[in-house]
Amino acid sequence: MSHETVGSLLAVIANSLNDALRAMMFADKRGWARDEFEQLRLLEDALDLAKKDFQELPALVNGRVYYENDRTGESLEDLRILCTRFELHARTFRDWLRTGGPVNPAWATETIQLKRELHRSQCRALARIHATQQQARGRCLGAQQVYKIQQQKQRSSTDSDHEQRRLEEAAMCNQTGAFERLGESDVAFVCDFCDGYIVWEDLREMPAVQNMDGKLGGGGSSGSGDTAGEELEPMSAIGATLTPAAVWEGETVPLSPGFPPGAATAASSRSRKNSRASPGVKEPSAAGGGGDDSYIAAQRQWQATGFSQTTGAEKPIVFAPLAIANHLPPDGPRDWQAGLLCPFCDDYYYVEQGDPDADQIKYVQNENGFVDLSALKEHLEWYHAPMVSNNPSCSVM
Protein backbone atom coordinates (compact mmCIF):
# COMPACT_ATOMS: atom_id res chain seq x y z
CA MET A 1 0.00 0.00 0.00
CA SER A 2 1.11 3.53 -0.75
CA HIS A 3 1.22 4.66 2.89
CA GLU A 4 3.69 1.95 3.92
CA THR A 5 7.24 2.93 4.80
CA VAL A 6 10.19 1.13 6.33
CA GLY A 7 9.35 2.72 9.67
CA SER A 8 5.69 1.66 9.64
CA LEU A 9 6.50 -1.94 8.75
CA LEU A 10 9.15 -2.14 11.46
CA ALA A 11 6.55 -0.90 13.93
CA VAL A 12 4.26 -3.78 12.93
CA ILE A 13 7.09 -6.25 13.51
CA ALA A 14 7.86 -4.70 16.91
CA ASN A 15 4.19 -5.07 17.90
CA SER A 16 4.25 -8.75 16.95
CA LEU A 17 7.33 -9.31 19.12
CA ASN A 18 5.66 -7.48 22.00
CA ASP A 19 2.57 -9.68 21.60
CA ALA A 20 4.71 -12.81 21.82
CA LEU A 21 6.48 -11.47 24.91
CA ARG A 22 3.18 -10.59 26.61
CA ALA A 23 1.92 -14.12 26.01
CA MET A 24 5.03 -15.50 27.70
CA MET A 25 4.76 -13.03 30.59
CA PHE A 26 1.11 -13.89 31.30
CA ALA A 27 1.77 -17.63 31.33
CA ASP A 28 1.89 -19.61 34.56
CA LYS A 29 5.61 -19.94 35.25
CA ARG A 30 5.32 -22.50 38.04
CA GLY A 31 5.68 -25.38 35.60
CA TRP A 32 8.33 -23.77 33.44
CA ALA A 33 11.52 -25.61 32.56
CA ARG A 34 14.69 -24.54 30.81
CA ASP A 35 13.07 -24.39 27.35
CA GLU A 36 10.46 -21.85 28.44
CA PHE A 37 12.98 -19.49 30.04
CA GLU A 38 15.27 -19.80 27.03
CA GLN A 39 12.39 -18.97 24.68
CA LEU A 40 11.57 -15.87 26.72
CA ARG A 41 15.20 -14.75 26.58
CA LEU A 42 15.36 -15.24 22.81
CA LEU A 43 12.26 -13.12 22.24
CA GLU A 44 13.70 -10.36 24.42
CA ASP A 45 17.01 -10.53 22.52
CA ALA A 46 15.22 -10.30 19.17
CA LEU A 47 13.31 -7.20 20.26
CA ASP A 48 16.42 -5.60 21.76
CA LEU A 49 18.44 -6.13 18.56
CA ALA A 50 15.63 -4.75 16.40
CA LYS A 51 15.46 -1.61 18.57
CA LYS A 52 19.25 -1.25 18.59
CA ASP A 53 19.45 -1.52 14.80
CA PHE A 54 16.63 0.98 14.35
CA GLN A 55 18.28 3.49 16.68
CA GLU A 56 21.93 3.14 15.63
CA LEU A 57 22.14 2.05 11.99
CA PRO A 58 20.33 5.05 10.42
CA ALA A 59 23.28 7.24 11.43
CA LEU A 60 25.14 5.59 8.53
CA VAL A 61 22.78 7.22 6.02
CA ASN A 62 22.46 10.74 7.48
CA GLY A 63 19.81 10.10 10.08
CA ARG A 64 16.63 8.27 10.98
CA VAL A 65 14.33 10.50 8.91
CA TYR A 66 15.68 9.07 5.66
CA TYR A 67 15.36 5.55 7.00
CA GLU A 68 11.88 5.75 8.55
CA ASN A 69 10.33 7.31 5.45
CA ASP A 70 12.11 5.14 2.92
CA ARG A 71 9.77 3.63 0.32
CA THR A 72 12.23 1.60 -1.75
CA GLY A 73 10.25 -1.26 -3.26
CA GLU A 74 12.71 -4.04 -2.45
CA SER A 75 13.01 -2.94 1.17
CA LEU A 76 9.25 -2.78 1.62
CA GLU A 77 8.79 -6.21 0.05
CA ASP A 78 11.39 -7.76 2.38
CA LEU A 79 9.72 -6.25 5.44
CA ARG A 80 6.20 -7.22 4.34
CA ILE A 81 7.26 -10.85 4.22
CA LEU A 82 8.82 -10.53 7.67
CA CYS A 83 5.67 -8.86 9.01
CA THR A 84 3.67 -11.93 8.04
CA ARG A 85 6.21 -14.33 9.52
CA PHE A 86 6.47 -12.42 12.81
CA GLU A 87 2.68 -12.26 13.08
CA LEU A 88 2.43 -16.04 12.63
CA HIS A 89 5.22 -16.48 15.19
CA ALA A 90 3.36 -14.32 17.72
CA ARG A 91 0.12 -16.22 17.08
CA THR A 92 1.95 -19.42 17.99
CA PHE A 93 2.55 -18.10 21.52
CA ARG A 94 -0.98 -16.76 21.90
CA ASP A 95 -2.33 -20.20 21.01
CA TRP A 96 0.15 -21.81 23.39
CA LEU A 97 -1.04 -19.51 26.20
CA ARG A 98 -4.59 -20.82 25.78
CA THR A 99 -3.70 -24.50 25.50
CA GLY A 100 -0.80 -24.66 27.97
CA GLY A 101 1.88 -27.33 28.08
CA PRO A 102 5.61 -27.11 27.33
CA VAL A 103 6.91 -24.95 24.51
CA ASN A 104 8.11 -26.55 21.31
CA PRO A 105 11.95 -26.34 21.09
CA ALA A 106 11.58 -25.64 17.36
CA TRP A 107 10.08 -22.25 18.23
CA ALA A 108 13.44 -21.13 19.62
CA THR A 109 15.14 -21.96 16.32
CA GLU A 110 12.50 -19.98 14.45
CA THR A 111 12.98 -17.00 16.77
CA ILE A 112 16.73 -17.03 16.10
CA GLN A 113 16.18 -17.21 12.35
CA LEU A 114 13.66 -14.36 12.37
CA LYS A 115 15.97 -12.24 14.51
CA ARG A 116 18.83 -12.64 12.03
CA GLU A 117 16.64 -12.08 8.97
CA LEU A 118 15.23 -8.89 10.47
CA HIS A 119 18.76 -7.62 11.13
CA ARG A 120 19.77 -8.44 7.56
CA SER A 121 16.66 -6.76 6.16
CA GLN A 122 17.43 -3.56 8.05
CA CYS A 123 21.04 -3.65 6.83
CA ARG A 124 19.96 -4.16 3.22
CA ALA A 125 17.45 -1.32 3.45
CA LEU A 126 20.21 1.00 4.65
CA ALA A 127 22.54 -0.20 1.89
CA ARG A 128 19.93 0.68 -0.74
CA ILE A 129 19.58 4.19 0.67
CA HIS A 130 23.37 4.51 0.71
CA ALA A 131 23.61 3.37 -2.93
CA THR A 132 21.24 6.13 -4.07
CA GLN A 133 23.45 8.71 -2.34
CA GLN A 134 26.63 7.60 -4.14
CA GLN A 135 27.67 8.95 -7.52
CA ALA A 136 29.96 6.02 -8.29
CA ARG A 137 30.26 2.43 -7.18
CA GLY A 138 32.36 2.08 -4.05
CA ARG A 139 32.82 0.00 -0.93
CA CYS A 140 29.78 -1.65 0.58
CA LEU A 141 28.25 0.31 3.46
CA GLY A 142 29.29 -2.40 5.90
CA ALA A 143 32.80 -2.53 4.46
CA GLN A 144 33.18 1.21 5.00
CA GLN A 145 32.65 0.83 8.74
CA VAL A 146 35.37 -1.83 9.04
CA TYR A 147 37.68 0.20 6.78
CA LYS A 148 37.39 3.26 9.03
CA ILE A 149 38.44 1.25 12.07
CA GLN A 150 41.40 -0.20 10.18
CA GLN A 151 42.56 3.28 9.23
CA GLN A 152 42.40 4.27 12.90
CA LYS A 153 44.31 1.10 13.85
CA GLN A 154 47.15 2.02 11.50
CA ARG A 155 47.46 5.37 13.26
CA SER A 156 47.52 3.78 16.74
CA SER A 157 50.64 4.84 18.61
CA THR A 158 50.64 2.33 21.50
CA ASP A 159 50.12 -1.39 21.87
CA SER A 160 47.02 -0.85 24.01
CA ASP A 161 45.48 1.40 21.37
CA HIS A 162 46.27 -1.15 18.68
CA GLU A 163 44.68 -3.96 20.69
CA GLN A 164 41.59 -1.84 21.34
CA ARG A 165 41.25 -1.16 17.61
CA ARG A 166 41.63 -4.87 16.89
CA LEU A 167 38.73 -5.66 19.21
CA GLU A 168 36.66 -2.91 17.61
CA GLU A 169 37.54 -4.33 14.21
CA ALA A 170 36.30 -7.77 15.28
CA ALA A 171 33.06 -6.33 16.65
CA MET A 172 32.40 -4.36 13.47
CA CYS A 173 33.07 -7.42 11.30
CA ASN A 174 30.54 -9.26 13.44
CA GLN A 175 27.97 -6.55 12.78
CA THR A 176 28.69 -6.61 9.05
CA GLY A 177 28.08 -10.30 8.36
CA ALA A 178 28.98 -13.88 9.26
CA PHE A 179 31.10 -16.78 8.06
CA GLU A 180 29.51 -19.89 6.58
CA ARG A 181 30.81 -23.18 5.26
CA LEU A 182 30.42 -23.17 1.47
CA GLY A 183 30.40 -26.64 -0.01
CA GLU A 184 32.75 -29.20 1.53
CA SER A 185 36.02 -27.29 1.75
CA ASP A 186 35.46 -23.55 1.24
CA VAL A 187 34.63 -20.80 3.73
CA ALA A 188 32.57 -17.76 2.78
CA PHE A 189 31.84 -14.47 4.49
CA VAL A 190 28.30 -13.29 3.72
CA CYS A 191 27.72 -9.55 4.10
CA ASP A 192 24.45 -8.52 5.72
CA PHE A 193 24.40 -5.21 3.86
CA CYS A 194 24.93 -6.31 0.25
CA ASP A 195 24.46 -10.12 0.32
CA GLY A 196 27.87 -10.45 -1.31
CA TYR A 197 30.01 -13.55 -0.75
CA ILE A 198 33.78 -13.44 -0.13
CA VAL A 199 35.10 -16.98 -0.64
CA TRP A 200 38.28 -18.54 0.77
CA GLU A 201 38.86 -21.76 -1.15
CA ASP A 202 40.02 -24.97 0.52
CA LEU A 203 40.29 -23.59 4.06
CA ARG A 204 39.87 -25.62 7.26
CA GLU A 205 39.50 -22.74 9.72
CA MET A 206 39.90 -18.99 9.73
CA PRO A 207 43.19 -17.68 11.22
CA ALA A 208 42.93 -15.44 14.26
CA VAL A 209 45.60 -12.86 13.38
CA GLN A 210 47.54 -11.71 10.36
CA ASN A 211 51.23 -12.30 9.76
CA MET A 212 52.83 -9.15 11.13
CA ASP A 213 56.28 -9.95 9.75
CA GLY A 214 55.27 -10.89 6.22
CA LYS A 215 56.25 -14.55 6.68
CA LEU A 216 54.24 -17.71 6.40
CA GLY A 217 54.38 -19.76 9.56
CA GLY A 218 52.22 -21.43 12.08
CA GLY A 219 54.36 -20.98 15.15
CA GLY A 220 55.35 -18.08 17.30
CA SER A 221 57.36 -14.98 16.74
CA SER A 222 60.53 -15.22 14.72
CA GLY A 223 61.77 -11.73 15.31
CA SER A 224 62.37 -9.35 18.13
CA GLY A 225 60.56 -6.26 19.27
CA ASP A 226 56.98 -5.19 18.79
CA THR A 227 57.12 -5.58 15.01
CA ALA A 228 57.87 -9.27 15.14
CA GLY A 229 55.28 -11.83 14.12
CA GLU A 230 52.34 -12.41 16.43
CA GLU A 231 51.77 -15.91 17.65
CA LEU A 232 49.26 -17.69 15.44
CA GLU A 233 46.74 -19.91 17.15
CA PRO A 234 44.31 -22.21 15.38
CA MET A 235 40.69 -21.32 15.88
CA SER A 236 40.19 -24.41 18.02
CA ALA A 237 42.32 -22.69 20.68
CA ILE A 238 40.26 -19.52 20.56
CA GLY A 239 36.69 -20.44 19.82
CA ALA A 240 34.64 -22.70 17.62
CA THR A 241 36.32 -24.62 14.82
CA LEU A 242 34.89 -25.44 11.44
CA THR A 243 33.17 -28.78 11.61
CA PRO A 244 31.56 -30.75 8.77
CA ALA A 245 28.76 -28.84 7.13
CA ALA A 246 26.21 -31.52 7.93
CA VAL A 247 26.65 -30.81 11.64
CA TRP A 248 26.17 -27.06 11.23
CA GLU A 249 23.45 -27.05 8.62
CA GLY A 250 21.47 -23.82 8.60
CA GLU A 251 23.63 -22.07 11.17
CA THR A 252 26.17 -19.28 11.19
CA VAL A 253 28.50 -18.34 14.03
CA PRO A 254 29.23 -14.65 14.66
CA LEU A 255 32.77 -13.37 14.66
CA SER A 256 34.88 -13.06 17.78
CA PRO A 257 38.18 -11.22 18.16
CA GLY A 258 39.70 -14.44 16.87
CA PHE A 259 37.26 -14.61 13.95
CA PRO A 260 36.08 -18.20 14.34
CA PRO A 261 33.66 -18.98 11.55
CA GLY A 262 30.69 -21.20 12.02
CA ALA A 263 29.62 -23.47 9.23
CA ALA A 264 26.49 -23.61 7.18
CA THR A 265 25.72 -25.58 4.06
CA ALA A 266 25.24 -23.65 0.89
CA ALA A 267 25.25 -24.55 -2.75
CA SER A 268 28.52 -23.58 -4.36
CA SER A 269 28.90 -22.67 -7.99
CA ARG A 270 32.13 -21.00 -8.98
CA SER A 271 32.14 -18.34 -11.69
CA ARG A 272 35.54 -17.13 -12.74
CA LYS A 273 36.29 -14.06 -14.79
CA ASN A 274 39.54 -12.56 -15.96
CA SER A 275 40.96 -10.28 -13.32
CA ARG A 276 41.92 -6.79 -14.23
CA ALA A 277 45.59 -6.08 -14.88
CA SER A 278 47.39 -4.71 -11.86
CA PRO A 279 48.65 -1.14 -11.93
CA GLY A 280 52.14 -0.37 -13.02
CA VAL A 281 53.08 2.05 -10.29
CA LYS A 282 56.56 3.38 -9.96
CA GLU A 283 56.87 5.46 -6.81
CA PRO A 284 54.73 4.30 -3.87
CA SER A 285 54.23 6.72 -1.05
CA ALA A 286 52.16 6.39 2.07
CA ALA A 287 49.15 8.63 2.11
CA GLY A 288 49.15 10.49 5.36
CA GLY A 289 52.93 10.97 5.51
CA GLY A 290 53.89 7.75 7.25
CA GLY A 291 56.98 7.29 5.09
CA ASP A 292 58.12 4.34 3.00
CA ASP A 293 59.00 2.21 6.06
CA SER A 294 55.48 2.34 7.49
CA TYR A 295 54.03 1.74 4.05
CA ILE A 296 56.16 -1.37 3.47
CA ALA A 297 55.33 -2.61 6.98
CA ALA A 298 51.63 -2.23 6.24
CA GLN A 299 51.99 -4.27 3.05
CA ARG A 300 53.33 -7.20 5.06
CA GLN A 301 50.12 -7.45 7.04
CA TRP A 302 47.70 -8.64 4.37
CA GLN A 303 48.64 -12.31 4.85
CA ALA A 304 47.43 -14.80 7.42
CA THR A 305 48.35 -18.45 7.80
CA GLY A 306 45.55 -20.90 7.11
CA PHE A 307 45.38 -24.66 6.71
CA SER A 308 44.06 -26.59 3.74
CA GLN A 309 40.85 -28.52 4.38
CA THR A 310 41.90 -31.29 1.98
CA THR A 311 45.60 -31.74 2.79
CA GLY A 312 46.07 -29.98 6.13
CA ALA A 313 49.09 -28.09 4.78
CA GLU A 314 49.81 -24.48 5.69
CA LYS A 315 48.80 -21.91 3.10
CA PRO A 316 48.87 -18.10 2.96
CA ILE A 317 45.48 -16.43 2.67
CA VAL A 318 44.18 -12.88 2.60
CA PHE A 319 43.43 -11.82 6.18
CA ALA A 320 39.65 -11.85 6.65
CA PRO A 321 39.09 -8.32 8.07
CA LEU A 322 41.18 -6.83 5.26
CA ALA A 323 38.99 -8.52 2.65
CA ILE A 324 35.79 -7.57 4.48
CA ALA A 325 36.84 -3.91 4.72
CA ASN A 326 37.51 -3.69 0.98
CA HIS A 327 34.62 -5.52 -0.64
CA LEU A 328 32.15 -4.10 -3.15
CA PRO A 329 28.48 -5.00 -3.54
CA PRO A 330 27.86 -7.70 -6.19
CA ASP A 331 27.57 -6.26 -9.68
CA GLY A 332 23.95 -6.89 -10.56
CA PRO A 333 21.15 -9.01 -9.10
CA ARG A 334 22.42 -12.24 -10.70
CA ASP A 335 25.93 -11.96 -9.29
CA TRP A 336 26.64 -13.37 -5.86
CA GLN A 337 30.34 -12.73 -5.27
CA ALA A 338 31.48 -9.39 -3.92
CA GLY A 339 34.11 -7.48 -5.84
CA LEU A 340 37.27 -6.52 -3.95
CA LEU A 341 39.46 -3.42 -3.93
CA CYS A 342 43.16 -3.39 -3.16
CA PRO A 343 43.68 -1.32 0.02
CA PHE A 344 47.30 -0.55 -0.86
CA CYS A 345 46.56 0.78 -4.34
CA ASP A 346 44.41 3.41 -2.60
CA ASP A 347 47.68 4.73 -1.13
CA TYR A 348 49.61 4.72 -4.40
CA TYR A 349 50.81 7.90 -6.05
CA TYR A 350 52.85 8.05 -9.22
CA VAL A 351 54.75 10.57 -11.34
CA GLU A 352 54.42 10.69 -15.10
CA GLN A 353 57.56 9.41 -16.82
CA GLY A 354 59.81 12.08 -18.28
CA ASP A 355 58.56 14.81 -15.96
CA PRO A 356 60.27 14.41 -12.55
CA ASP A 357 59.08 17.86 -11.44
CA ALA A 358 55.41 17.03 -11.94
CA ASP A 359 53.08 16.62 -8.98
CA GLN A 360 52.25 13.16 -7.75
CA ILE A 361 49.05 11.71 -9.18
CA LYS A 362 46.84 9.46 -7.07
CA TYR A 363 46.20 6.09 -8.65
CA VAL A 364 42.49 5.37 -9.22
CA GLN A 365 41.43 1.74 -9.18
CA ASN A 366 38.88 0.19 -11.48
CA GLU A 367 35.51 0.75 -9.79
CA ASN A 368 34.64 -2.93 -10.35
CA GLY A 369 37.67 -4.08 -8.38
CA PHE A 370 38.88 -7.68 -8.52
CA VAL A 371 36.33 -10.32 -9.37
CA ASP A 372 37.09 -12.60 -6.40
CA LEU A 373 39.52 -13.25 -3.57
CA SER A 374 41.84 -15.36 -5.73
CA ALA A 375 42.36 -12.48 -8.14
CA LEU A 376 43.03 -10.06 -5.27
CA LYS A 377 45.49 -12.49 -3.65
CA GLU A 378 47.39 -12.86 -6.93
CA HIS A 379 47.61 -9.07 -7.22
CA LEU A 380 48.83 -8.72 -3.63
CA GLU A 381 51.47 -11.41 -4.12
CA TRP A 382 52.84 -9.72 -7.23
CA TYR A 383 52.68 -6.09 -6.20
CA HIS A 384 52.41 -5.84 -2.41
CA ALA A 385 54.63 -8.58 -0.97
CA PRO A 386 57.93 -7.73 0.78
CA MET A 387 60.79 -7.76 -1.72
CA VAL A 388 63.37 -8.88 0.85
CA SER A 389 62.78 -11.83 3.16
CA ASN A 390 63.19 -11.30 6.89
CA ASN A 391 64.69 -14.77 7.19
CA PRO A 392 68.48 -14.42 7.75
CA SER A 393 69.19 -17.82 6.17
CA CYS A 394 68.66 -18.31 2.42
CA SER A 395 67.96 -21.76 1.03
CA VAL A 396 69.96 -20.96 -2.13
CA MET A 397 72.90 -18.93 -0.81
N, C-alpha and C positions, 0 to 999 in steps of 0.2 A: 504493500500500500504506500501511497505517496507520502504519508506523514511519518513513516518509519525512518529512524536514523540509527546510527550505531549506539548512541546513548540510550534511546528508548528500548532497543532490543536487549541491551545489557541489563537494563532495569528489570525487564521481564525475567531474565535468567536469575538475577539476584533474588527476586520474589519467589521463584521456584525453590531455590536453595534454602531460603528462609522458611518456606512451607515444610520442607523435609526436616529441617532442624526443629521446628515447633512440634512436629509429630514425634520426634525422638524425645524431646523434652517432656511432653505430656504423658509419655508411656510410663507404666509401672516399672520402676528400676529394681524392685526387690528380687526379681528373677533373672536379672541381667548377668551375662557371662562376658568373657573377654571379647567375643565378636561384636556384641552390642556397643560396648564402650569404644572399640576400635572404629566402628561405623560412625559413631557420633563425632569422633575426632577427625575422621576423614572429611565429613561434611563441613565441619568448622574450618579445616585447612583449605578446602576448595573455595569457600566463601571469602576467607582472608586473602588468598592469592588473587582472586578476582578483583577484590577491592584495591589491593596493592597495585596491581597492573593498571587499573583504571585511574588511580591517583598519580602514579609515578611515570608510566610510559608516555603519556601525552606530552611531557616536557621535551621529548625527542623531536616533536613536530610542531614546535612553537605554541604549545599550550592546549588545554583541554577543550577550548571552544571549537577548534578545528576538528578534534576527534569526536566529540559528542554529536556534532551536527553533520558528520560525514554521511554521505548518501551513495558512496561507491557501490555499484551493483554487486560486485563479487563479495564485498565485505558484508553487505546486508544478507545475501543468500547464505553465506556461511553461518551467520548468527541466527537466521530463521531456523535452519536445521537444528542448531544447538538449542534454541528455545523449545522446540518440540521434544527433543531428547531429555532436556532437564525437566520439563513438565511431566513426562512419563515417569522419570526417575522419582520425582516428588510424589506422584500418585502412588507409586509402589509403597512408600512409607505411610501414606495416609491409609491405604488399605491394610497394611500390616498393623497399624494402631487399632483398627477395628477388630481384626481377627486375633491378634496376639500371637504368642509363640516366639521362637528364636528367629533372629534375622538370617537371611540367606547369605552365606559368605560371598557369593557371586556379586552381591550388591556393592561390596567394598571395591571389587575390581572395576565395576562400572563407574563408581564415583571417581576413582583414580584416573580412568580413561577420560571421563568428561572434564575433569579438572585440567588435564594436560591439553585437551583439544580446545578448551576455552582460552587457555593461555596462548596457544598457537594462533587461534583466530584473532585475538587482540593484537598480537605481534604482526600478523599479516595485514590487518587493517591499517596499522601505523605505517608499515612499509609501503603500502599503496599510496597513502597520503604523501609520504616522503618522496616517492618516485615522481609524483606530479609537481613537486617543488624543485626538482633537479632539471637543469638544462641539458646535461649530458649524463651518460651512464657512468656510474661510479660504484664505490664500495656499497655493499648491502648495509642497511641501517644498523643491523646487529653487529656487523664487522666494524663499523665506524666506532662503536663504543669500546670494543676490545683494542682497536688500533690506538685510540686516545690514551688508554692506560699504558700501552706498550711505549708510547712516546714519552710519557711521564717516567716510566721505569728506566729508560735510557738516560734520563737526566738525573736520576737518583744519585746522591753524593755519598751516602753511607750504606753499609750493609743492611741496617735495620730498615731504611727506606726502601731498598731494593726488595727485601723480603716482603714488606707490606704491599708493594706494588704487585709482587708475584701472587700474593693471596687475592688481591683485588682482580687481577687478571683471570685467575681461576674462577672466581665468583661471577665475573662478567661472561666468561665462556659458558658457564652453567646456565645463565639467563638467556643466552643466545640460541642454544640448541642442545643436542644430546648425541652421544655416540650410539651406534647400532652395529650389530654384526650383519654384514652384507654377504649373502652366499655362505660358503663354507670356510673361506680363508681371509676375506677382506673385512676391513673395518671402515665404516662411513660415519661422518659427522653430518647430521641433518639440521639445517638452520631453521629455527622457528619463524624467522622473519620472511625469508624468501623461498623456503622449501627446497633450497639447493643442497646437493650432496657433494661432500668432499671425500674422496675415496682413497684410502691407503691399501694398496694391494698386498696380499700375502703377509699379513701382520698378525702375530699371536696376541699381543697386548700393547697398549699405548704407553710409551715411556713417560716417566714422571717429569724429567728435566731435560733441557737441551745440553748439548756438548759445549761447554764454555771455552774449551781450548781448541776447538776445531778438529778434534781427533775422534776416531771411532773406537769405542771401547766400552766394555761392560763393567769395568771395575771401578776403582776409586780414582783419586786425583793422581795425575802423573807429573804435576808441576809444583811450584811453590808459590806462596802468596795468594792473594784474593782472586787473581785472575786464572788460577789453575782450574782444572776440570772439576765439576761437582760430582759427587758420588752418585752413580746411577743405580737405582733400585728397581727391580721388576715390580709391576703393579700388584703382584700377590703380596708384597711386603708392605704395601701402602693401603690398599683397599681391595675392591673386588677385581678378580681376574676375568678374562674372557673365557667363557665356558662354551661347550657346543651349543649351536643355535637352537637345537631342539629343546634344551633345558630352559632357555630364556625367551621362548617364543612370545611375541607380543609385548615385550618389555624393553624399556630403555633405562639406563642408570645415569643419573646426573653426574656432572663433573665434580671432582674434588680438587684440592690443590695439587694432587698427584695425577689428576686426569684419568682415573680408571674408567674405561668405557664399559657399559653394560652390553648385552648382546640381544639383538632381535632379528628374527628372520625377515628377509626381504628378497624379492626377486631381483636378480642382478643381470643386467644386460649392458655390456660395455660398448660404447660408441667412441671411436677414436677418430680424431681429426688431425690434420697437420698443424703442428704448433708454429706460432709466428717466429720469424727469425729474431734472434736476440740482438740487442743494440750494440753497435760498434762504438764504444765510448772510450775516449782516450785519457781524459784527465778526471778521475773521480775526486770529488771533494765532499766533505760531510756538511750537509745543510745544517745550519745552526752553529757552525764554527768549532766543531769538536776536534778538527784536525784529522790528518790521514790515519794516525795511530788508532784513534777511537773508531774511525770508520771501518778499518780493517778488523778491529776486534769485534765490531758488531756483525760483520759478515761471517765470522766464525760461529755464530750462535744460531744459525738456521737449522743445524743438524741435531738429531737425537738418535740414540741407539735403540733400534727395535730388534725383534726376533721373528724370523720367518715361521709362519704357521705350519708350513709343509716340511721344512728341513730342520727348524730350530736354530739355524745359523744366525749370527749377528748381521744386521743390515742397517745402513744409514737411511733415515727417513727425514722428511720435512717436519719440524717440530709443530705439534698440533695447534697451539695458540697463534703461531705465526701464520699458518694457513688460514685459520678462522678469521684473523684480523684483516686479511687481504683478499677475501673472496667477493665475487660479484654475483648478483642474482642471475639465475639461469636465463639464457637468451631465448625467450619465447616460451609459450605454454607447453610445447612438446619436448622441451629440453629439461633434463633433470639434474645435470651436473653443473655446479657453480663454476664460473670462470675464476681465475686467480691472477692477481697482480703481483709483480715483484716488488717487495718493500724497499730493496736497495736501489733499484732503478729510479725510484722517486727521489733519491738523494743524489742522483748523477747530474753533473754539469759538464759541458764540453765546450771547447773552443774550436771554431772553424779552422780547418787547415790552411796554412799560408797567411794567417792574420793573427800573430801572437798577441797583438795589442787589443784585440777585440774582447768585448765583455763575454763572460761565461753565459752559456745558454742552457736552460734547464731542459733535461731530456723529458719528453712526453711519451708515455707508454700508449700502446694500442688500447683503446677503451674496452675492447673485448677480452683483453688479458690472455692468459694461457688457458687452453681448453680443459686441462685437467691437472691433477697433482703430479703426474709423471712428467708432463711437459715442463712444469715449473721446476721440478727437481733437476731435470736435465739442464735447464738454463742456469740454475744456481750452481751446479757442479762445474759448468764451463766458465762462468763469468764472476762468481762470487765465492769461490773457495780459496782458502789461503794458498798463496803461491809457494811458500816455504814451510816445510813440515817442522813442527815443534820437537819432533823426535830427534835426539842427538845422534842416534845410530842409524846409518843408512844401509839398507839391505844390499845395495849395489856397491857402494864405495867402502 
